[in-house]
Amino acid sequence: MPGARLPMRKIRDVLRLTASGMSSRKVGSSLGIGATTVIDFLDRARRSGIAWPLPDDLEDEVLEARLFPPPTITKDQRPLPDWPSVHRELKRPGVTLQLLWEEHRGRHPQGVFLR
């Protein structure tokens, strides 16, 4: 389960320190967060077109909305597998959950990830 979101001040510090040439590990250590969290914020910033230095008029609410856009597919829109069919198929020799998953993804390529 994901933890609470970091304050925008720390996210701004991640962008600033990374732009100054610090590694993700050093940025994470200096801010008291994990290096993978730093990498996640940098990836979000890259995808949303945000780079350091940030514009002076960019407020925290706008920055947060750009870094954390609402999901494009809600849980209600995601197609669920036919579970009785999955259980029935798994009893057959040579059928694996991975194989059934790949078939499901082939039929519904956008049905799982929220990014």
C-alpha positions as a LaTeX table, in Angstrom:
\begin{tabular}{lrrr}
\hline
Residue & $x$ (\AA) & $y$ (\AA) & $z$ (\AA) \\
\hline
Met1 & 0.00 & 0.00 & 0.00 \\
Pro2 & 1.49 & 3.35 & $-0.95$ \\
Gly3 & 2.39 & 5.77 & 1.79 \\
Ala4 & 1.42 & 9.38 & 2.09 \\
Arg5 & 2.57 & 11.63 & $-0.74$ \\
Leu6 & 5.64 & 13.74 & $-0.05$ \\
Pro7 & 5.26 & 17.48 & 0.38 \\
Met8 & 5.77 & 19.52 & $-2.78$ \\
Arg9 & 8.78 & 21.16 & $-1.12$ \\
Lys10 & 10.63 & 17.83 & $-1.15$ \\
Ile11 & 9.60 & 17.14 & $-4.74$ \\
Arg12 & 10.95 & 20.55 & $-5.75$ \\
Asp13 & 14.17 & 19.70 & $-3.87$ \\
Val14 & 14.43 & 16.42 & $-5.79$ \\
Leu15 & 14.25 & 18.30 & $-9.09$ \\
Arg16 & 16.68 & 20.99 & $-7.91$ \\
Leu17 & 19.30 & 18.61 & $-6.51$ \\
Thr18 & 19.13 & 16.31 & $-9.53$ \\
Ala19 & 19.58 & 19.27 & $-11.87$ \\
Ser20 & 22.67 & 20.25 & $-9.90$ \\
Gly21 & 24.24 & 16.90 & $-10.77$ \\
Met22 & 23.60 & 14.78 & $-7.68$ \\
Ser23 & 22.85 & 11.09 & $-8.15$ \\
Ser24 & 19.47 & 9.68 & $-7.23$ \\
Arg25 & 20.99 & 7.85 & $-4.29$ \\
Lys26 & 22.60 & 11.01 & $-2.91$ \\
Val27 & 19.44 & 13.05 & $-3.44$ \\
Gly28 & 17.41 & 10.42 & $-1.61$ \\
Ser29 & 19.90 & 10.26 & 1.22 \\
Ser30 & 20.01 & 14.03 & 1.68 \\
Leu31 & 16.21 & 14.30 & 1.69 \\
Gly32 & 15.54 & 11.17 & 3.74 \\
Ile33 & 13.69 & 9.32 & 0.97 \\
Gly34 & 14.50 & 6.26 & $-1.10$ \\
Ala35 & 16.42 & 6.41 & $-4.35$ \\
Thr36 & 13.54 & 4.67 & $-6.13$ \\
Thr37 & 11.21 & 7.43 & $-4.93$ \\
Val38 & 13.58 & 9.97 & $-6.43$ \\
Ile39 & 13.61 & 8.05 & $-9.71$ \\
Asp40 & 9.79 & 7.88 & $-9.67$ \\
Phe41 & 9.50 & 11.66 & $-9.25$ \\
Leu42 & 12.05 & 12.28 & $-11.99$ \\
Asp43 & 10.13 & 9.94 & $-14.29$ \\
Arg44 & 6.87 & 11.72 & $-13.51$ \\
Ala45 & 8.52 & 15.09 & $-14.16$ \\
Arg46 & 9.95 & 13.89 & $-17.48$ \\
Arg47 & 6.58 & 12.50 & $-18.61$ \\
Ser48 & 4.79 & 15.73 & $-17.73$ \\
Gly49 & 7.42 & 17.97 & $-19.35$ \\
Ile50 & 8.63 & 19.55 & $-16.12$ \\
Ala51 & 12.30 & 20.50 & $-15.81$ \\
Trp52 & 14.38 & 22.52 & $-13.39$ \\
Pro53 & 14.34 & 25.47 & $-12.97$ \\
Leu54 & 10.61 & 25.57 & $-12.44$ \\
Pro55 & 8.74 & 28.69 & $-13.52$ \\
Asp56 & 8.34 & 31.20 & $-10.67$ \\
Asp57 & 4.57 & 31.29 & $-11.06$ \\
Leu58 & 4.16 & 27.48 & $-10.85$ \\
Glu59 & 2.20 & 26.90 & $-7.66$ \\
Asp60 & 2.25 & 23.68 & $-5.64$ \\
Glu61 & $-1.30$ & 22.72 & $-6.64$ \\
Val62 & $-0.50$ & 23.05 & $-10.35$ \\
Leu63 & 2.76 & 21.13 & $-9.95$ \\
Glu64 & 0.97 & 18.35 & $-8.09$ \\
Ala65 & $-1.75$ & 18.16 & $-10.73$ \\
Arg66 & 0.87 & 17.84 & $-13.48$ \\
Leu67 & 2.96 & 15.24 & $-11.63$ \\
Phe68 & 0.00 & 13.19 & $-10.40$ \\
Pro69 & $-2.72$ & 13.34 & $-13.07$ \\
Pro70 & $-5.91$ & 11.41 & $-12.42$ \\
Pro71 & $-5.94$ & 7.89 & $-13.83$ \\
Thr72 & $-7.26$ & 7.56 & $-17.36$ \\
Ile73 & $-8.86$ & 4.18 & $-16.68$ \\
Thr74 & $-10.86$ & 3.71 & $-13.52$ \\
Lys75 & $-11.24$ & 0.41 & $-11.73$ \\
Asp76 & $-14.83$ & 0.21 & $-12.94$ \\
Gln77 & $-13.70$ & 0.38 & $-16.57$ \\
Arg78 & $-11.10$ & $-2.38$ & $-16.33$ \\
Pro79 & $-12.30$ & $-5.69$ & $-17.72$ \\
Leu80 & $-11.95$ & $-8.50$ & $-15.20$ \\
Pro81 & $-11.10$ & $-12.03$ & $-16.23$ \\
Asp82 & $-13.81$ & $-14.66$ & $-16.23$ \\
Trp83 & $-12.65$ & $-16.30$ & $-13.00$ \\
Pro84 & $-14.64$ & $-19.56$ & $-13.32$ \\
Ser85 & $-13.14$ & $-20.00$ & $-16.78$ \\
Val86 & $-9.65$ & $-19.27$ & $-15.42$ \\
His87 & $-10.02$ & $-21.92$ & $-12.72$ \\
Arg88 & $-11.36$ & $-24.42$ & $-15.24$ \\
Glu89 & $-8.50$ & $-23.73$ & $-17.68$ \\
Leu90 & $-5.85$ & $-24.05$ & $-14.96$ \\
Lys91 & $-6.90$ & $-27.67$ & $-14.39$ \\
Arg92 & $-5.86$ & $-28.54$ & $-17.94$ \\
Pro93 & $-2.31$ & $-29.83$ & $-18.45$ \\
Gly94 & 0.17 & $-27.28$ & $-19.77$ \\
Val95 & $-1.99$ & $-24.26$ & $-18.95$ \\
Thr96 & $-0.36$ & $-21.72$ & $-16.66$ \\
Leu97 & $-1.59$ & $-18.54$ & $-15.08$ \\
Gln98 & 1.03 & $-16.68$ & $-17.11$ \\
Leu99 & $-0.41$ & $-18.08$ & $-20.35$ \\
Leu100 & $-3.95$ & $-17.11$ & $-19.36$ \\
Trp101 & $-2.74$ & $-13.64$ & $-18.34$ \\
Glu102 & $-1.06$ & $-13.12$ & $-21.72$ \\
Glu103 & $-4.26$ & $-14.17$ & $-23.49$ \\
His104 & $-6.29$ & $-11.75$ & $-21.36$ \\
Arg105 & $-3.83$ & $-8.92$ & $-22.09$ \\
Gly106 & $-4.04$ & $-9.76$ & $-25.81$ \\
Arg107 & $-7.81$ & $-9.31$ & $-25.72$ \\
His108 & $-7.67$ & $-6.21$ & $-23.45$ \\
Pro109 & $-4.33$ & $-4.44$ & $-24.01$ \\
Gln110 & $-5.32$ & $-1.32$ & $-22.06$ \\
Gly111 & $-7.25$ & $-3.02$ & $-19.33$ \\
Val112 & $-4.85$ & $-3.08$ & $-16.41$ \\
Phe113 & $-2.28$ & $-0.33$ & $-16.00$ \\
Leu114 & $-3.39$ & 3.10 & $-14.86$ \\
Arg115 & $-0.40$ & 4.98 & $-16.30$ \\
\hline
\end{tabular}
